[in-house]
């Protein structure tokens, strides 16, 4: 027997999740909460703003009504963050009971405007897309059965201790019954406060080491972590990292040396330097292969941007809401592939990602919006239509 997954069922699943756990309410009779989410999904599918999505839908409420309805449903940032994490937990597939590998990362969305209320709303970083100001979000991804699902989301402010951000992510992940066996961290978490917190919590981790210190062509030779980048052969060592106020942390160092062999148009010797603690790696090669599992997060970020509605607002709550919606839609996509679209086979389920891509899921949501409101086929003008355009 074969079953059919329809656009209406996908739209109902995503809408019910967001309505239930975000506590969205109707904004009068003109803009119910389901109507608001339908327009938001259309903006996500078209990679445009809610204003443009509302203008493109003929019978949808006005853009100003939708804006007021969204602002009326958004609480303060801490409460909104907790609600967004509840939606993420509800959209997870059934998790394995054994302890998992958890990947944590910091994603920066470029921002070219002024802060909304506080200056610390904008995170400072290296130049990207012509700016050094960003809205920063820390995320935790669970890696199991070849899938990557988002289990925690946190808004990051400028000057906030990354150890506190990490503690918040791990606490949120535990609320989803996720007990990490090993943390795969981004190099942005390489700080004394983070290392000391993980060691005090007895949490094993693995992360790349930023290369700092004197370069190899310095008269005194390389210094700092650049010493490991001058190794000729793979191996293990230890390094003591010193931070502010004399606080320090000691971690294990793994150096994996390999030939580039034309990767990314480069040749010669390459050194990959990692910091680890709480476990004993078998060899440098497997350590590098293990950390490569975290690279799938970059694909998750690309898919998140494929489902994130655009906005020019300065309100960080609106931006957090749109990021959460994109992550929820991706979790729904993963859930559908595991619970509905997977094929039965001996030894486990067979995922068939070619049956439904993320873009196809977004098009299904856009189809529901077009059936409800219809597309705008005309544009008002103040000048007569030229004869070459017809009437």
Buried (B, 14 or more C-beta within 10 A) or exposed (E): EEEEBEBEEBBEBBBEBBBEBBEBEBBEEEBBBBBBBBBBBBBBBBBBBBBBBBBBBEEBBEBEBBBBBBEBBBEEBEEBBEBBBBBBBBBBBEBEEEEBBBBBBBBBBBBEEEBBEEEEBBBEBEEEEEBBBBBBBBBBBBBBBEBBBBBBBBBBBBEBEBBBBBBBBBEBBEEBEBEBEBBBBBBBBBBBBBBBBBBEEEBBBBBBBEBEEBEEEEEEEBEBBBBBBEBEEBBBEEBEBEBEEEEEBEBBBBBBBBEEEEEEEEEEEBBBBBBBBBEEBEEBBEBBEBBEBBEBBEEBBEBBBBBBBBBEBBBBBBBBBBBBBBBBBBBBBBBBBBEBBBEEEEEEBEBEEEBBEBEEBBEBBBBBBBEBBEEEEEEEEEEEEEEEEEE
